[in-house]
């Protein structure tokens, strides 16, 4: 059985800046399913015509884009970002 990261995530990059933000690129072939799973677990704070959604999960800020990009804000290190993504993308 493969992990949710292998199934839904194409790439994880550290964003520029001091805060420890990460840019996640979701796999295009599983994009709709991944967004649905993430949104089911998050609290949506702002939705701009479905193109950009600001949400929060366990005190962490997320910005989801319809293009398949996900911005994780205020994450300490890559391992923490991967752990958060596993939780968001699991059943």
C-alpha positions in Angstrom: 0.0 0.0 0.0 1.4 3.4 -1.0 1.4 6.5 1.2 -0.9 9.4 0.6 2.2 11.5 -0.3 3.1 9.2 -3.1 -0.5 9.1 -4.3 -1.3 12.8 -4.3 1.9 14.9 -4.1 4.2 15.6 -7.0 6.7 17.9 -5.2 7.3 19.7 -1.9 9.5 22.8 -2.0 10.5 25.2 0.7 9.3 28.7 0.0 11.5 31.8 0.4 11.3 33.7 3.6 11.9 33.3 7.3 8.7 31.6 8.4 9.2 28.1 7.1 6.5 28.0 4.5 6.2 25.1 2.0 4.8 25.0 -1.5 3.2 21.7 -2.4 2.4 20.7 -6.0 -0.3 18.1 -6.1 -0.4 15.4 -8.8 -2.6 16.6 -11.7 -4.2 13.2 -12.3 -5.4 13.0 -8.6 -6.0 16.8 -8.1 -9.8 16.8 -7.5 -9.6 13.9 -5.1 -6.7 15.5 -3.2 -8.5 18.9 -2.9 -11.7 17.2 -1.7 -9.8 15.2 1.0 -8.0 18.3 2.2 -11.1 20.5 2.3 -13.1 17.9 4.2 -10.6 18.2 7.1 -10.0 22.0 7.1 -11.9 25.0 8.3 -12.4 27.2 5.2 -11.8 30.9 6.1 -12.1 32.4 2.6 -13.1 31.1 -0.8 -12.5 33.3 -3.8 -14.6 31.7 -6.6 -13.0 28.3 -6.0 -9.7 29.6 -7.5 -8.1 30.3 -4.2 -9.2 29.0 -0.8 -7.7 30.0 2.6 -8.2 27.4 5.3 -6.8 26.3 8.6 -6.0 22.9 10.0 -4.8 22.3 13.6 -3.8 26.0 13.9 -1.8 25.9 10.6 -2.7 28.2 7.7 -3.2 26.7 4.2 -3.9 28.3 0.9 -5.2 26.0 -1.8 -5.2 27.0 -5.5 -7.4 25.3 -8.2 -4.2 24.8 -10.2 -3.0 22.2 -7.7 -0.7 24.3 -5.6 -0.9 24.3 -1.9 0.9 26.7 0.4 1.5 25.5 4.0 2.3 28.5 6.3 4.3 28.5 9.5 5.7 24.9 9.2 9.0 24.4 11.1 10.7 21.8 8.9 10.0 19.5 6.0 9.2 16.5 8.2 6.4 18.5 9.8 5.1 19.5 6.4 5.0 15.8 5.3 3.3 14.7 8.5 0.6 17.4 8.1 0.1 16.4 4.4 -0.3 12.7 5.4 -3.0 13.6 7.9 -4.8 15.8 5.4 -4.7 13.3 2.5 -5.4 10.1 4.5 -8.9 8.5 4.5 
